Amino acid sequence: MTLISWRPGLILPGIILLRAAMGAFGFLAFVGPVTAGDAAAAIVPFFTMSVPAIILLLIYAVCRGKKKRNREVDKMNIQDL
């Protein structure tokens, strides 16, 4: 397995998580002096903005599992020949 084979499926979730982190830090920068309540309030937008990344990571995990299973079946079929 090459380094490039897993990378394309993680680009979009990475971008979305980066955007979510920037939104949370932007919220904290806008507030001014950060208190514990402000930090806790920044967590909510981070998780809200991360929902698409979580969905994409779940799709990636399912597709990767199917590819791995198909690859193993192909190996078994070749060995059976």
PEPEZI-V809409 format. One record per residue. RES is the residue in one letter. SS is DSSP state (alpha for helix, beta for strand, coil for the rest). OMEGA is omega in whole degrees, 0 to 359 (none if undefined). D_FIRST is the distance of its C-alpha to the first C-alpha in Angstrom with 2 decimals. Layout:
RES|SS|OMEGA|D_FIRST, RES|SS|OMEGA|D_FIRST
This chain:
M|coil|181|0.00, T|coil|180|3.76, L|coil|183|6.77, I|alpha|187|8.37, S|alpha|181|6.70, W|alpha|188|8.53, R|alpha|186|11.41, P|alpha|181|13.68, G|alpha|182|14.48, L|alpha|182|15.74, I|alpha|182|17.93, L|alpha|176|20.91, P|alpha|178|21.17, G|alpha|179|21.03, I|alpha|181|23.78, I|alpha|178|25.80, L|alpha|176|25.66, L|alpha|177|26.70, R|alpha|179|29.52, A|alpha|178|30.60, A|alpha|178|30.77, M|alpha|177|32.74, G|alpha|179|35.06, A|alpha|178|35.72, F|alpha|175|36.38, G|alpha|177|38.48, F|alpha|180|40.52, L|alpha|179|41.10, A|alpha|180|42.09, F|alpha|184|44.50, V|alpha|182|46.18, G|coil|178|47.25, P|coil|187|47.82, V|coil|174|45.18, T|coil|180|46.48, A|alpha|179|44.73, G|alpha|178|45.67, D|alpha|179|44.16, A|alpha|178|40.87, A|alpha|179|40.86, A|alpha|179|41.75, A|alpha|180|38.77, I|alpha|182|36.39, V|alpha|178|37.50, P|alpha|179|36.53, F|alpha|181|33.16, F|alpha|178|32.30, T|alpha|180|33.96, M|alpha|181|31.97, S|alpha|182|28.68, V|alpha|178|29.13, P|alpha|179|27.20, A|alpha|179|24.21, I|alpha|179|24.39, I|alpha|179|24.62, L|alpha|178|21.62, L|alpha|176|19.53, L|alpha|177|20.84, I|alpha|179|19.96, Y|alpha|181|16.36, A|alpha|180|16.20, V|alpha|181|17.88, C|alpha|179|15.78, R|alpha|177|12.46, G|alpha|179|14.30, K|alpha|179|15.52, K|alpha|181|12.27, K|alpha|180|11.01, R|alpha|179|14.51, N|alpha|179|14.66, R|alpha|178|11.62, E|alpha|177|13.46, V|alpha|177|16.68, D|alpha|178|15.58, K|alpha|179|14.68, M|alpha|179|18.10, N|alpha|178|19.85, I|alpha|179|18.72, Q|alpha|179|19.90, D|alpha|179|23.11, L|coil|none|23.95
